């Protein structure tokens, strides 16, 4: 979706400096890309091979057909794999710790019940879209997914509404803001490459984002929930919380006298506690009585990374580069640092303040890690597959096609970004590459049109996420979907955002 990978050094200079590992012609490269993608789909859907292995073999097929040397195929895959783990693995691991502690402390229960109580079941899709849009302003997509998906699944489980009804609006809010609105890396690089005005691009981006989110979030969700009629199961809850939350029936069970709960978990141990006074998941010596964290504490634990990254973005826009205050704010606003600080704060707000012992906090945080191991391997393998696409020269094929096409600059920017997105799977790479390709023909354009061109490229970079996008696998694994279900939900949503967005941009171009 949106790219799952924050910009890393070996991905950024795609248009000019990325080494092409083959001298193959455009036809051979296109064939290699198509066969590589087909191999991944066939191995997963028909052979029923694990996606981790399928992505590795698909990378090999693509590299061999493109004429890449065997050792270079291995190097390319491991480079992309390692870059993805470095950029995403830390975030997924830290986010899983927060999610598990949030669930084990009962903070997730507090958030879910408060949201349901305020908006009701009918207003949930709109509430999730709004929350995701707010969080999406400063967040990288993967951070937003890590923080929001557990809440989405818990809300869907507790209210027993279709998972897509609340999942699509949340994902749409994160994706749209990531692709269109600064301070996300893609739009910022495009603004710099094209010489566009940042403030005007931000304003136009928000104008385009609102109708796009309405149409591709809550309204589209009504159709997607019919195409992918899945509900949040206990297994889905366990996947995002490390098994720390149970079903609505468990959650509805009476609390121990006085509303106290034990260290073993909020919802998952309520029934056993009410019946026996003991939590079956913990040794008797650690059955200390505690209370749920407040709604404020739970929300602060989730939103602290958002606040820190937003402060960093403001500092980068308003403070002189190299000053000590800006350097400090940039440091604490780095996604990995922000999430680490949130983990440390959560230990106090969700752990010690609720009566959990140090041993209980450590157990709760650790329980969230085993469940994300498979997700991390698949996402990282998606990064390796994408890097093979980049190194094989797929971006050069798109550049050759775009040269001298003679169509509208806004449409050209969108189409080039679409091509790179389909070929490489990365929204950030698609934005950077497309901006570099069209920068030469953007000379002489007006200020308004330059800003709209940045947004057109951003919309193109979101088009049809599929098996070469690490975000595709993150969504698939977190929501427990099949490949087909992920295409009918996530991929359709991304395509709708891209198409609706460019239409809104072209209409806006008529009046500004």
N, C-alpha and C positions, 0 to 999 in steps of 0.2 A: 504494500500500500504505500502508499507513501512509503518512502524508504524506511526500512527498519534500521539502517545503519547511519549513525552520525558520521559526518565527513571525516575520512581518515586519509592520511597522506597519499597512499597508493591509489586512491580512487579519484581524487580531485582533478589532476591534470589530464583527464581523459582525452580531451579534444586535441591536445598538442603533444604531450610528452609521454603518454602511456605507450610502452613498447608493444609493437605488433609482433607476435611470435611466429607468424607465418607469412609467406609471400603469396598465399592463395588469392585468386580473383574473387570478385564480389559474389559471383554465382556459387562458388564453392563454399564461401563463408555463410551465405544464406542457407545453403543445403545443410551445412554442419549445424547451424543453430536450430533449424527445424528438426533434424534427426535427433539432436541432443535433447530437445524439449520432448519430442515424441517418445524417446526412450524412457525418460523419467515418468511420463504419464502411463505408458504401457506397463512398466515394472511395478508401479504402485497400484494401478487400478485392476489390471488383469493377472499379473503374476503374484500380486499381494505381497510384494517385497517391502520391507521397512523403508520409509522415505529417506532415512540417513544413507542406506546403501544405494538406493535408487539414484539419489543425487550424485553420489560418487561415480557410479557407472555411467550416468548420463553425461557427466563431465568428460569421462574418458571417450565416449562415443563422439561427442562434439569435437574434442581436440584431435582425435584420429582423423575424422573426416576433413577437418580444416587443415590437416597437414602439420600439426604441431608435434614437435619431438616429444617422445614419451616422458623424458625427465622434465621437460618444460610444462607438460600437463600436470605432473605431480606438484611442481613448484607453484604453478598458478593456483591450483586448488588449495594447497596448504596456505598460500599467502592470503587468499580470500577467506579461508576458514579462520585463520588466526586473527585477521583484521576484524572479522565479525565478532569473534569471542571477546577481543579486546574492547570493542565499541559497545557490544550488547551484553556480553556475558556478565560483566560486573553489575550492569543495571538490572538484569533479570534476577540475579542472585540477591542483591540488596532489596529489590522490590518484593521478592518472595519472602524475605525475612519480615518485612513490614506487614505483608499480607497475612502471614501465619500468626504473628503476634497480635495483629488486629482481630483476627478470628478467635484465637485462643483466649483473649482477654474479654471477649464479649463486645468489643468496640464495633465490630462489623454488624452485630445485632442492633446496636444502638443507631448506627447510620441507616441501616435498611428500614428499621421501624419508623425512624423520624421522617425519612423520605416518603415512605408509603402513607404515613399519617398526614403529611402536608399536602400531597398532590393527588392521592388516590390512584387507583389502577389505570384509569383512562388518561391521566396526565403524566404517567411514567415515561412514555417515549419522549415527550417534549422536555421533561425535567432532565432526562439523561442527555439529550442533545445539548441543552443549555449548559449543563455541568461540564460536558466534554469540550464544548467550545471555549469555555472560560479556562479550563485546564490546558487546552490546546494552544492558547496564545503563547506561553513561554516554553511549553514542553516539546521535546522530541517525541515522535510518534510512539517509539518503543517504551518510553517512560510512561506516557499516558496509558498505554495498553496495560502495562504492569500494574499501575495504580488503579485503573478503572475496571478492568475485567472482573476481578473478584467481586466488586460491588455489583456490577451488572448481573453476574451469575447468581449472586445471593438474592438480589431483588427479584429476579425471574423465578427463582426457586421458592421464595417466600410467598409471592403473590400467585404462583402457578400460571403465569402468562407465558406465551411462546417466547423462547430465548431471543429470536430475531427481532421481536417487537421492541425490546429495549437495547439489544446489542447493536443493531444497525444504526440507530440514532447516535449512540455513543461513539462508534467507530467513525461515522461520517463527520462528527464534530472534530475529532482529532485529525482526521485526514485532510479535511478542507483547510483548517487553520495551518497545518504543516506545509501544505503545498502553495498557499496563496499569500500568507501574511508574514512579514518580517516580525520578529528577528530569527525566523527559521533559516537554516543555512542556504537552501536552494534560492529562495527569493532574494536574500542578501547578496549572494554571488551574482545573480542575474542583474540586480540593480547596479552593482558595481561594473559589470561587464558592458552594460548598455548605457551607462551614464544616466539612469533614471533618477527621479526625485523620490527619496525614501518616504517622506511624509505623504506625498500624493499617492504613491503605490500602496501604502498602508491604508489610506482612506478608501481608495478604489477597491482594495482587497476586501475590506470589511463590507462594502456595499455589495460586492459580488458574492461574498460568503453567506450573507443572510438568506437570500432566496434559494441559493444552492443547498444550504443545510436544511431548509424547510422541505424542499422537494425530494432531496436524496437521503434525508434522515427519517423523521417520523412518518411522512407520507409514503415513501418507498418501502418502509418497513412493513406496511400493511400487505403488500404484495409478496415481499420476500418471506414473510412468515408462512405464507401458503405454499411457496415453492420449497421451503426448507422447514417443514413442520416439526421442529425439535423443541423439547423442553429441557430445562436445567435439571439434571439428575443429581443424585447423591455423589456419583462418580465425578461429575463436572465440578461440584463444590469441593470435593476432596482434591481435585487436580490443582485448583488455584489456592487452596488453603492448607495443603499438606495433610488433609484429612481432619482438619480441626473443627469443621462445622457439620452438623447433621441436617436432617430433613426438617421441613416445617413442623412435622409432628413432634420431633424432639424439641424444637424451639418452643413449641406451644406448651410443653409440659411445665407443671408448676415449679417455681424456684424453691429452694430451701427457705425456711422461715426467715423473714426479714429481707428477702430478695438477695441473700448472699449466695455466692457460687464458689466453687472450688477451683483450684489451679488447673485442673485437667482440661478445661475448655468451657466455653459459654453454652452454645446450644447442644453440642454433642454429648455432654455429660449430664444434662438437666434431668432426663428421665431416670437415669441410674441414681442420681443424687437424691431425687425426690423419693425413690423407692427404698434406697438402702442407706443414704447418707454418705456413700463412698463413691469415688470416681474410679471406675475399673481401669483407666488408662494410666494411673499414677500409683506409686507405692504409698501405702497408708501413711507413712511418716510425713508425706508432703501434702496431705489433704488440708491445707490451710484455708480458712474462710476468707473470701474477698468479695469485692463489689465490682460492678461494671464500670468502665471509664465513662466519663461524660461525653456527650455529643461533641462538645468543643474540643476536648482532648483527642477524640478519634479523628475529627476533621483536620486539626492541626497536624497530626501525625502524617496524614495523606498529603496535605497541601504545602507543607514546609518546602519540599523540593520545588514546587511551583513558584512559591514566593521568592526563594533564593535565585532561581533562574530568571524570574521577571526582574528582580533587582539588578542582576547582572546585565540584562538587556538594556535597562534604562541607563545604567552606568556607561555602557558602550556607546550609547547615543548622546549622552550629555556631558561626559567627563573627558578630559584630555588624556590621550593614550600615554601610558608610561607612568602616570602618577600612582602613588602608593594606595590611595583609597580605591581607585579603579582596579588596580592589580589585585587587591584583596577581594573585592566584590566579584571580579572575574573568576578568582579561584574558588570561592565558596559557591558560586553559581554554576560551576562545571557539573554536568549531570551526575557523574559518579560521586563527587564530593558532596553534592546536595543530598543525594540519596543516603550516603553514609551518615551524614549529620542527622537525617530523618530517622535512620535506624537507631542511632544513639539516643535521640530524644524520645523515640517510641519506647525504648527500654524503661524509661522513667514514667512517661505519661500513660502507657498502656500496661506496663509491667509492675514496677515497684509501687506506684501510687495506688494500684488496685489490690495490693496485698500479696502479690506474687513474690516468691523467694528468688534469689539469684539463680538457683538451680532450675526453678520453674521457668524463668525468663529464657535461660540458655536452651532448655528443652523445647520451648515453644518456637524460638527462632530457628533452631536446627531442623525442626519438623517440616519447615517449608522448603528445604533444599532438595531432598530426594526427588520430589515430584517434578522439578523443573529440569532434571538432568537430560531426559529424552527430548524435551522441547529445545534445550540449548544446543544439543548435537544436531538436530534437524535444521534449526535456524542457521547454525554455523556452516553446515553443509550447503545450504542455500547460498550463503555468501561465497563459498568456494566455487559453486556452479556459475554464479554471476561473474566472478573474476575471470573465469575461463572465457566467458562471452566477451568481456572487455578486452582481454589480451589477444583474443583471436582476431580482433579488428572489426567487430560488429558496428562500432561507432563510426568508423571510416566509411562503411557502406552507406550509412544514413547521410553522411556529409556529402558523398558523391552524388547521391540522388537529389539532395536539396539544392545543390549548386546550379544556379541559372534556371530554376523552375518557373519563375515569373509570376507566381500567385501572390495574393494579398499577404503582406508581411505578418499580420496577426495570425492568419490561418497557417502560414508557413511555419511560424514559430511553434504553433500548437502541433502541427503534423510532425515536425522534426523531433520534438519532445516525445510525441507518441511513439515514433519509430525507435528512438533510443530506449524508451521505457520498456517497450515490448522485447527489445533485444537484450537489455542488460538487467532489467528488473529493479533498478534503483531510481527512485524519483529524484534524488539529489544529483546523481550522475546525469540523468536525462535533462534536468534544468541547466546544469553547468554546461553540458555539451551543446545543447540547443542555443543557449545564449551566446556561446562562442561562435557557432555557425552563422547565426543571423546578425551578429554585431556589425559585420561589414556593411550590410544593406540597411541597417537601422540609422546610419548617419544621415542627419538632416531631418529626422522625424521630430515632431513637436513633443513638448514635455508630457502632455496628456497621453499621447499615443505610445510613447516609450514606456510609461507606467503600465498601460494596458498590455503592451507586448510582454512585459515581465509576467503579468498575470496569465496571459495566454500560454506562455511556456510552462508556467506552474500547473495549469489545468492539464496540458498535454502530458506532463510528467506523472499524472495520477491514473492514466488510462490503463484499464484491464490488467490488474495485478494477477500473475499466474505463477507457475511452478518455479520460475527463476527469481522470484522475489522472496526474500527472507521474511517479509511481513506476511505473505501468504501462509507460510508454514507456522508463523507465530499465532495467527488468528485460528488456523485449522486446529492446532494442538490445544490451545487454551480453551476453545469452545467445544472440542471433542467432535469435530465434523469429519466427514469423508472428503476426498478431493472434489468429488462432484458437488457436494453440498457447499463447500467453500467457494467454488466457482459460481454457483447459483446465488450465493449471498454476497460474500466479500467482493469477488471479482465484478459482479454486476453492479454493486454499489459504487466501486471505484470508477467504472466506466460511465455510470450515470453522472457522477460528480464531474468528470472530465468534460462530458458533452454538454451538460447543463451550464457548467461554468463558462465554456467558450461562447455559448449562445448569449449568456448574460453580458459577457465582455463585448461582443459584437453589437449588442443592443446599446450598451453604455457608450460605445464609441460613436453612436449616432447623435448623442446629446451632449457630449463634453468636447 
